Amino acid sequence: MKINDCSYTTIWMHPDDPGCVQVIDQRKLPFEFKILNLRSVEEAYFAIHDMAVRGAPLIGITAAYGIYLSLYNYLGHQPLQEYLVRQADFLKLARPTAVNLAYIVDKMAEMLSGFEDAEMAKNEALRLAEQFKQEDIDACEQIGKNGLALIEEIYERKGGMPVNILTHCNAGWLACIDWGTATAPIFMAHKKDIPLHIWVDETRPRNQGARLTAWELLQEGISHSVIPDNTGGYLMQHDMVDLVIVGSDRTALNGDVANKIGTYLKALAAQDNKVPFYVALPSSSIDFEMKDGLKEMPIEERDAEEVRYVEGWDGKRIKSLLLMPEKSPVANYGFDVTPARLVTGLITERGICEASKEGILHLFPEREQ
């Protein structure tokens, strides 16, 4: 996608340094565009943990490159496979809710388990990281094509009037590698000259909607308005939303969806106002082992400082300002779970399905066991 009319992905190898992985530091956006250099598994861990990179797909790919960096810096002080398992376990502690992280780290460890030569393992780890990166790009592009049909149908039904879409948090290309999940159909509809207006939830407490989704849409020239998180229900009551599309950090096999806190409330408002509510996600975000999301989903509790303080730009630098009594206790849950009954459908790389075990396995029959 575009940044100041130049094409970028969110993560790439340094062109001149095989020991350096580069990412866009999303903590600085939209005020500053900075590239962050990752040179160790520890730096990959903290990029994930501190949300320099965020979004389930990008977290997973960053972890894949983290495994590569761990092997690039391997000194041979312990057996290779023992070392690899320790690095994989370390990376999986960075963020608990997004399934992509554990899935890709475990997959990398499994596919590298037969290697005894460190140099060969390192080269294979890089190949795998690049492969997973391309698979994510391809999946998001296909999600865009599948979701585009929903927007085209609404556009035709409205007789050429703009299609109004509500988003929550950031499920754009910054959360993935390219295209995004929830935004992929939006970008494709825009490229087909379908008039759109996107309602962008600010998404407290880190404001990923206001800071990231709005910035992505602005770069692509797509009409949008940033709204306070509690505005969506009002818009739906007044027929100002045609479609809700959100992303997913982890979706259980029964169709329950974990996403940024506040998603559940949007789904309730959508159901009450008969607005279609879709979740866009690659299959790597489906936890085929989790049978019941409401009962089993791990929910990350984040630092109270994210709620106590708000970040902003004073014209020269990013500053944090205290919002509340400093000694008031804070509860900062990062995600909530939207029950499958509130989800109109899941938009995946293989098509759109019902949010249910039967719907998911119809698209992914090979995962039935």
Secondary structure, 3 states (H helix, E strand, C coil): CEECCEECCCEEECCCCCCCEEEECCCCCCCCCCEEEECCHHHHHHHHHCCCCCCHHHHHHHHHHHHHHHHHCCCCCCCHHHHHHHHHHHHHCCCCCCHHHHHHHHHHHHHCCCCCCHHHHHHHHHHHHHHHHHHHHHHHHHHHHHHHHHHHHHHHHCCCCCEEEEECCCCCHHHCCCCCCCCHHHHHHHHCCCCEEEEEECCCCCCHHHHHHHHHHHHHCCCEEEECHHHHHHHHHCCCCCEEEECCCEEECCCCEEEECCHHHHHHHHHHCCCCEEEECCHHHEECCCCCHHHHCCCCECCCHHHHEEEEECCCCEEEEECCCCCCCCCCECEEEECHHHCCEEEECCEEECCCHHHHHHHCHHHCC
